[in-house]
Amino acid sequence: MRALARSPPRGGWSLRRRRDGQQRGGNSTALAKLGLSAGDRVRFRRRDGGRWREGVVSGIHKDGSVALHDEDGRARAITSERLELRTTGPRGATTWEPLPEHAARPEQLRLL
């Protein structure tokens, strides 16, 4: 009988490098163009009228879709038009902003 789950190697898990020398998981400059960074909370719908599912951004795929992991840990590739970014409103409340609107808005640089 085979084991269902693999245990981590002795040195622990690491990000493996591709043949061209870059790490897997997407490009941070491509994420920055969308106004995202790895670890940002987003939500998406698989179908129109479906329920919202939350996820965490992990990178960008070659086709331009956003790589993320949903609440169950499954890897997903979702187009930016179907994503909403979790932001904080002017009074501190959590709000959801469509990603195309967030990407189009100029962002002020952070101080220190």
Secondary structure per residue as TSV (DSSP state, phi and psi in degrees):
chain	resnum	aa	ss	phi	psi
A	1	M	-	360.0	133.5
A	2	R	-	-87.2	150.4
A	3	A	-	-73.9	143.5
A	4	L	S	-81.6	-33.2
A	5	A	S	-120.7	142.8
A	6	R	-	-86.8	142.2
A	7	S	-	-88.2	153.5
A	8	P	-	-66.5	151.7
A	9	P	-	-66.1	168.1
A	10	R	T	-55.7	-39.9
A	11	G	T	-81.8	-2.6
A	12	G	-	90.1	170.4
A	13	W	-	-75.0	148.7
A	14	S	-	-140.9	160.2
A	15	L	-	-77.0	120.2
A	16	R	-	-81.3	150.3
A	17	R	B	-95.4	144.5
A	18	R	-	-76.7	174.0
A	19	R	T	-62.4	-30.3
A	20	D	T	-83.3	2.6
A	21	G	S	94.6	-7.4
A	22	Q	-	-89.7	151.7
A	23	Q	B	-77.1	152.5
A	24	R	S	-73.6	159.0
A	25	G	S	111.1	0.6
A	26	G	-	103.3	171.4
A	27	N	-	-105.8	129.0
A	28	S	H	-70.2	-28.8
A	29	T	H	-70.9	-35.6
A	30	A	H	-66.5	-37.2
A	31	L	H	-65.7	-40.4
A	32	A	H	-63.5	-32.3
A	33	K	H	-64.0	-29.8
A	34	L	T	-87.6	-4.9
A	35	G	T	81.8	23.2
A	36	L	-	-115.3	164.5
A	37	S	-	-144.1	157.8
A	38	A	T	-59.5	132.5
A	39	G	T	100.1	-7.1
A	40	D	-	-67.2	144.0
A	41	R	E	-86.7	131.1
A	42	V	E	-133.8	166.6
A	43	R	E	-134.1	156.4
A	44	F	E	-151.5	161.7
A	45	R	-	-117.7	135.8
A	46	R	S	-75.6	-34.4
A	47	R	S	-133.2	156.5
A	48	D	T	-62.8	132.9
A	49	G	T	84.2	-5.1
A	50	G	-	-77.5	173.5
A	51	R	-	-80.4	155.0
A	52	W	-	-75.2	138.7
A	53	R	E	-120.9	138.6
A	54	E	E	-94.9	155.4
A	55	G	E	-156.2	176.3
A	56	V	E	-123.3	129.2
A	57	V	E	-68.6	136.4
A	58	S	E	-125.3	-14.1
A	59	G	E	166.9	-164.6
A	60	I	E	-126.4	137.3
A	61	H	-	-87.6	167.7
A	62	K	T	-61.2	-31.7
A	63	D	T	-81.6	-0.3
A	64	G	S	95.7	-4.8
A	65	S	-	-76.4	155.1
A	66	V	E	-86.8	127.9
A	67	A	E	-86.1	129.5
A	68	L	E	-148.5	168.4
A	69	H	E	-120.0	128.9
A	70	D	E	-80.2	-176.6
A	71	E	T	-65.7	-19.3
A	72	D	T	-91.7	-1.0
A	73	G	S	89.7	3.9
A	74	R	-	-77.2	140.1
A	75	A	E	-78.4	136.6
A	76	R	E	-132.3	152.9
A	77	A	E	-125.0	108.0
A	78	I	E	-121.1	137.6
A	79	T	-	-69.0	152.6
A	80	S	G	-65.6	-25.4
A	81	E	G	-67.5	-22.0
A	82	R	G	-98.2	6.3
A	83	L	E	-107.0	149.3
A	84	E	E	-126.8	136.5
A	85	L	E	-96.1	137.5
A	86	R	E	-78.3	122.4
A	87	T	E	-130.7	170.9
A	88	T	E	-107.8	129.2
A	89	G	-	-75.1	179.6
A	90	P	T	-64.3	-24.3
A	91	R	T	-106.3	12.0
A	92	G	S	95.4	0.0
A	93	A	-	-79.3	151.9
A	94	T	E	-77.8	128.0
A	95	T	E	-128.7	161.1
A	96	W	E	-116.9	125.9
A	97	E	E	-116.5	130.0
A	98	P	E	-56.8	136.4
A	99	L	H	-61.1	-39.9
A	100	P	H	-60.8	-37.2
A	101	E	H	-67.3	-40.8
A	102	H	H	-65.2	-40.4
A	103	A	H	-69.7	-31.7
A	104	A	H	-76.5	-24.0
A	105	R	S	-77.5	131.6
A	106	P	-	-67.5	139.7
A	107	E	-	-109.3	135.7
A	108	Q	-	-77.4	140.5
A	109	L	-	-67.8	145.0
A	110	R	-	-77.7	144.0
A	111	L	-	-86.9	131.2
A	112	L	-	34.6	360.0
